[in-house]
Amino acid sequence: MGGESRKEVEKTELLVQVARLYYEHNFSQNDIAKKVNLSRPYISKLLYEARRRGIVKIEINDPIMTETRIEQCIRKFFELDRVIIVPKVPEINALRQVGEAAARYLNSIIRSGDVIGFSWGETVYECAKALNRREELQDIVAVQMCGGVSNLKKNVYVSEITKVFSEMLNSAGYMLPFPAIVDNEKSKNVIKKEHTMQEVLRYVKQINIAIMTMGRFGSQCALARAGYLKTDEIEELIKKGAVGDICTHIINKNGVVCDPELDERTIAVSYDEIKKIETRIGVAIGDSKVDSILGALRGHVINVFITNEMTAEAMKEACPEIFE
């Protein structure tokens, strides 16, 4: 057995040992740390990894859909179907944690025959990676809902998301290999006639689950950094009240498209079509995204919202009436 594989076996053995001590024998994390001669924070990370890798599977049967007060306030104020606020865990990457919560929710609702639409970005990628492998599912289709971006130092995982969805959900995957925004409507009409676009459009009206993230707007947003928006266009959009984007549709604080002419040049499932999808999951975290999140919520673009406690607290500061 090679050195690396032996090391991996030893890591797995440690994960199982720690998990058994904690879940089967009710040892505290401090007691486990002493027993295996490791720090308590590292024990916490090992328990988290054991859950992530499927060594430990926790199932909570909640027939009455118990929710926290914050979740209830947000759900009622924006008339949502479901809100999930992920608690703070300092030792764990926040984006991964929220992505896993989104994956758990998606795993709980997906059925054979579903057509899933998705936007790109690191948040959606974290969700895709955390999905359970579902080989029993049949006739699942995963469709990219908006054109991609390139020329970015930071990966937005366009092709990776499609691939992972296909692998984990036993699905057919359809990418949208076109730019997010084109120069004019004529170019968009040409793209609409492309074979690949026709395939995607064939499934658009069948999408019954969408998973999207809300992005901030400004000179450092993905659309600007990719060169789709010039400096003067960004300034003009800010004057019009742009606060963020969802599926590359640039919206204001009320969730209304800021510039209809620009939106007509956007390669994506139309904003109105997105609102018709049965289950519209919005996943986002971070203070910088709060205005965009609130815009998407006010505009009823999403009906399931997943975030973390820190972002919920920032939302409370920005919009205190939610919690009155």
C-alpha positions as CSV (number, residue, x, y, z in Angstrom):
1,M,0.0,0.0,0.0
2,G,1.5,3.4,-1.0
3,G,2.3,6.1,1.5
4,E,-0.6,8.4,0.5
5,S,-3.2,5.7,0.6
6,R,-2.0,4.5,4.0
7,K,-2.2,8.1,5.2
8,E,-5.8,8.3,4.0
9,V,-6.7,5.0,5.6
10,E,-5.3,6.3,8.9
11,K,-7.3,9.5,8.6
12,T,-10.5,7.5,8.0
13,E,-9.8,5.3,11.0
14,L,-9.4,8.4,13.1
15,L,-12.6,9.9,11.8
16,V,-14.5,6.7,12.6
17,Q,-12.9,6.4,16.1
18,V,-13.8,10.0,17.0
19,A,-17.3,9.7,15.6
20,R,-18.0,6.5,17.5
21,L,-16.7,8.1,20.8
22,Y,-18.9,11.2,20.3
23,Y,-22.1,9.8,18.8
24,E,-22.2,6.2,20.2
25,H,-20.4,6.5,23.5
26,N,-21.4,10.1,24.4
27,F,-17.9,11.4,25.0
28,S,-17.5,15.1,25.1
29,Q,-15.2,16.8,22.6
30,N,-12.8,17.6,25.5
31,D,-12.8,14.0,26.6
32,I,-12.1,12.8,23.1
33,A,-9.3,15.3,22.7
34,K,-7.6,14.0,25.8
35,K,-8.1,10.4,24.8
36,V,-6.6,10.7,21.3
37,N,-4.1,13.4,22.3
38,L,-5.4,16.1,19.9
39,S,-6.8,19.6,20.4
40,R,-10.6,20.1,21.0
41,P,-10.9,22.5,17.9
42,Y,-9.3,19.7,15.8
43,I,-11.8,17.2,17.2
44,S,-14.6,19.5,16.1
45,K,-13.2,19.7,12.6
46,L,-12.9,15.9,12.5
47,L,-16.6,15.5,13.5
48,Y,-17.6,17.9,10.8
49,E,-15.5,16.1,8.2
50,A,-17.0,12.7,9.3
51,R,-20.5,14.2,8.6
52,R,-19.4,15.7,5.3
53,R,-17.8,12.5,4.1
54,G,-20.9,10.5,5.0
55,I,-19.2,8.5,7.8
56,V,-21.9,10.0,10.1
57,K,-25.4,10.6,8.8
58,I,-27.8,12.5,10.9
59,E,-31.5,12.4,10.2
60,I,-33.9,14.7,12.0
61,N,-37.5,13.9,11.6
62,D,-39.3,17.3,11.9
63,P,-43.0,16.8,10.9
64,I,-44.0,20.3,12.0
65,M,-41.1,22.1,10.3
66,T,-39.7,23.7,13.4
67,E,-38.0,27.0,12.7
68,T,-36.1,29.7,14.7
69,R,-37.6,33.1,15.4
70,I,-35.3,34.7,12.9
71,E,-36.3,32.1,10.2
72,Q,-40.0,32.7,11.0
73,C,-39.7,36.5,10.8
74,I,-38.0,36.4,7.4
75,R,-40.4,33.8,6.1
76,K,-43.5,35.6,7.1
77,F,-42.3,39.1,6.1
78,F,-41.4,38.0,2.6
79,E,-44.1,35.3,2.2
80,L,-41.6,32.6,1.6
81,D,-42.1,28.8,1.6
82,R,-38.9,28.1,3.6
83,V,-36.1,29.9,5.3
84,I,-32.9,28.1,6.6
85,I,-30.4,30.1,8.7
86,V,-27.2,28.2,9.3
87,P,-25.7,28.7,12.8
88,K,-22.2,30.1,13.4
89,V,-19.5,27.5,13.6
90,P,-16.2,29.5,13.8
91,E,-13.9,26.6,12.8
92,I,-15.8,25.8,9.6
93,N,-15.8,27.6,6.2
94,A,-19.0,29.6,6.1
95,L,-19.6,29.2,2.3
96,R,-19.2,25.5,2.5
97,Q,-21.5,25.3,5.5
98,V,-24.3,27.2,3.7
99,G,-23.7,25.2,0.5
100,E,-24.1,22.0,2.5
101,A,-27.4,23.3,4.0
102,A,-28.7,24.0,0.5
103,A,-27.6,20.6,-0.6
104,R,-29.5,19.0,2.3
105,Y,-32.7,20.9,1.3
106,L,-32.3,20.0,-2.4
107,N,-31.7,16.4,-1.5
108,S,-35.0,16.4,0.6
109,I,-37.2,17.7,-2.3
110,I,-35.7,16.3,-5.5
111,R,-37.6,13.5,-7.2
112,S,-37.2,11.5,-10.5
113,G,-38.3,13.6,-13.5
114,D,-37.3,17.0,-12.0
115,V,-35.7,19.6,-14.1
116,I,-33.2,21.7,-12.1
117,G,-32.0,25.1,-13.2
118,F,-28.9,26.7,-11.7
119,S,-26.8,29.8,-11.9
120,W,-23.0,29.8,-11.7
121,G,-20.8,30.9,-8.8
122,E,-18.9,29.5,-5.8
123,T,-22.0,29.3,-3.6
124,V,-23.9,27.1,-6.1
125,Y,-20.7,25.0,-6.6
126,E,-20.5,24.3,-2.9
127,C,-24.1,23.1,-2.9
128,A,-23.4,20.8,-5.9
129,K,-20.3,19.3,-4.2
130,A,-22.3,18.5,-1.1
131,L,-25.2,16.7,-2.8
132,N,-25.7,13.0,-2.0
133,R,-25.1,10.6,-4.9
134,R,-28.6,9.6,-6.0
135,E,-28.4,6.7,-8.4
136,E,-32.0,5.8,-7.8
137,L,-33.2,9.0,-9.5
138,Q,-34.3,8.8,-13.1
139,D,-34.9,11.3,-15.9
140,I,-33.3,14.3,-14.0
141,V,-32.2,17.2,-16.1
142,A,-29.8,19.9,-14.9
143,V,-29.8,23.2,-16.9
144,Q,-27.6,26.2,-16.7
145,M,-29.9,29.2,-16.6
146,C,-27.5,32.1,-17.5
147,G,-24.6,32.7,-19.8
148,G,-21.1,32.4,-18.3
149,V,-18.2,34.7,-17.6
150,S,-14.5,34.4,-18.4
151,N,-11.4,36.5,-18.0
152,L,-11.7,36.2,-14.2
153,K,-9.0,35.4,-11.8
154,K,-11.6,33.9,-9.5
155,N,-13.3,30.7,-10.8
156,V,-17.1,30.8,-11.1
157,Y,-17.3,27.1,-11.7
158,V,-19.6,27.1,-14.8
159,S,-18.6,23.7,-16.2
160,E,-17.8,22.2,-12.8
161,I,-21.4,22.7,-11.5
162,T,-22.9,21.1,-14.6
163,K,-20.5,18.1,-14.2
164,V,-21.1,17.6,-10.5
165,F,-24.9,17.9,-10.8
166,S,-24.8,15.2,-13.5
167,E,-22.6,12.9,-11.5
168,M,-24.4,13.2,-8.2
169,L,-28.0,13.3,-9.5
170,N,-27.6,10.8,-12.3
171,S,-28.8,13.6,-14.6
172,A,-28.4,14.9,-18.1
173,G,-26.6,18.2,-17.9
174,Y,-26.9,21.2,-20.3
175,M,-24.5,24.1,-20.2
176,L,-25.1,27.5,-21.8
177,P,-21.8,28.2,-23.5
178,F,-22.5,31.8,-24.4
179,P,-21.5,35.1,-22.9
180,A,-23.6,36.6,-20.1
181,I,-24.3,39.8,-22.0
182,V,-24.0,40.5,-25.7
183,D,-23.7,43.8,-27.6
184,N,-27.1,44.0,-29.1
185,E,-30.5,42.2,-29.5
186,K,-29.5,41.0,-33.0
187,S,-26.6,39.0,-31.5
188,K,-29.0,37.6,-28.9
189,N,-31.4,36.5,-31.6
190,V,-28.6,34.7,-33.5
191,I,-27.6,32.9,-30.3
192,K,-31.3,31.9,-29.7
193,K,-31.1,30.0,-33.0
194,E,-28.0,28.0,-32.0
195,H,-28.6,24.3,-31.5
196,T,-27.2,24.4,-27.9
197,M,-29.5,27.3,-27.0
198,Q,-32.4,25.5,-28.5
199,E,-31.7,22.5,-26.4
200,V,-31.6,24.6,-23.2
201,L,-34.8,26.6,-24.2
202,R,-36.5,23.2,-24.6
203,Y,-36.2,22.6,-20.9
204,V,-36.6,26.1,-19.6
205,K,-40.3,26.0,-19.3
206,Q,-40.0,22.6,-17.6
207,I,-37.7,23.8,-14.8
208,N,-39.4,23.1,-11.5
209,I,-36.5,23.7,-9.1
210,A,-34.0,26.5,-9.5
211,I,-31.0,27.1,-7.3
212,M,-29.4,30.6,-7.6
213,T,-27.2,33.0,-5.7
214,M,-27.5,36.7,-5.4
215,G,-24.4,38.8,-6.3
216,R,-23.5,42.3,-5.2
217,F,-23.2,45.1,-7.8
218,G,-20.4,47.5,-8.4
219,S,-17.0,47.8,-10.1
220,Q,-15.8,44.5,-8.5
221,C,-18.8,42.3,-9.4
222,A,-18.2,39.4,-11.7
223,L,-20.0,41.0,-14.7
224,A,-17.8,44.1,-14.4
225,R,-14.6,42.2,-13.9
226,A,-15.3,40.0,-16.9
227,G,-15.6,43.2,-19.1
228,Y,-19.3,43.0,-19.9
229,L,-20.0,46.3,-18.2
230,K,-17.9,49.5,-18.8
231,T,-17.2,52.0,-16.1
232,D,-19.8,54.5,-17.4
233,E,-22.4,51.7,-17.6
234,I,-21.7,50.7,-14.1
235,E,-22.1,54.3,-12.9
236,E,-25.3,54.7,-14.8
237,L,-26.7,51.5,-13.4
238,I,-25.8,52.6,-9.9
239,K,-27.7,55.9,-10.5
240,K,-30.7,53.7,-11.5
241,G,-30.4,51.9,-8.2
242,A,-28.6,48.7,-9.0
243,V,-27.8,46.7,-5.9
244,G,-27.0,43.3,-7.3
245,D,-27.9,40.5,-9.7
246,I,-29.6,37.2,-9.7
247,C,-29.0,34.9,-12.6
248,T,-27.2,37.9,-14.3
249,H,-30.4,40.0,-14.2
250,I,-29.3,43.3,-12.5
251,I,-31.9,44.4,-10.0
252,N,-32.7,47.4,-7.7
253,K,-33.5,47.3,-4.0
254,N,-37.1,46.3,-4.8
255,G,-36.1,43.4,-7.0
256,V,-37.0,45.2,-10.3
257,V,-34.8,45.0,-13.3
258,C,-32.8,48.2,-13.5
259,D,-32.3,48.6,-17.2
260,P,-34.7,46.7,-19.5
261,E,-32.6,47.4,-22.6
262,L,-29.5,45.8,-21.0
263,D,-31.7,43.0,-19.7
264,E,-32.8,42.3,-23.3
265,R,-29.1,41.7,-24.2
266,T,-28.6,39.3,-21.3
267,I,-28.3,35.6,-22.2
268,A,-30.4,33.9,-19.4
269,V,-33.7,32.5,-18.6
270,S,-35.9,35.6,-18.6
271,Y,-36.6,37.3,-15.3
272,D,-40.4,36.7,-15.6
273,E,-39.8,33.0,-16.4
274,I,-37.6,32.6,-13.3
275,K,-40.5,33.9,-11.2
276,K,-42.8,31.2,-12.6
277,I,-40.6,28.3,-11.4
278,E,-42.2,26.3,-8.6
279,T,-39.3,26.1,-6.2
280,R,-36.8,29.0,-6.4
281,I,-33.9,28.5,-3.9
282,G,-31.8,31.6,-3.2
283,V,-28.5,31.0,-1.4
284,A,-26.1,33.8,-0.4
285,I,-24.0,35.0,2.5
286,G,-22.0,38.2,3.3
287,D,-22.6,41.7,4.4
288,S,-21.8,43.0,0.9
289,K,-24.7,41.0,-0.5
290,V,-27.4,42.1,1.9
291,D,-28.9,44.8,-0.4
292,S,-29.0,42.3,-3.3
293,I,-30.5,39.6,-1.0
294,L,-33.2,42.0,0.2
295,G,-33.9,43.1,-3.4
296,A,-34.4,39.4,-4.5
297,L,-36.7,38.8,-1.5
298,R,-38.8,42.0,-2.0
299,G,-39.1,41.1,-5.7
300,H,-40.3,37.6,-4.9
301,V,-37.7,36.1,-7.2
302,I,-37.0,33.4,-4.7
303,N,-39.4,31.5,-2.4
304,V,-36.8,29.5,-0.4
305,F,-33.9,31.4,1.2
306,I,-30.8,29.9,2.7
307,T,-28.1,32.0,4.5
308,N,-26.1,32.1,7.7
309,E,-26.6,33.8,11.1
310,M,-24.1,36.6,10.3
311,T,-25.9,37.6,7.1
312,A,-29.3,37.4,8.9
313,E,-27.9,39.8,11.5
314,A,-26.8,42.2,8.8
315,M,-30.2,42.0,7.2
316,K,-31.8,42.8,10.6
317,E,-29.6,46.0,10.8
318,A,-30.4,47.0,7.2
319,C,-34.2,46.2,7.4
320,P,-35.3,46.1,11.1
321,E,-39.0,46.0,10.2
322,I,-38.6,42.4,9.2
323,F,-38.2,41.4,12.9
324,E,-40.8,43.7,14.5
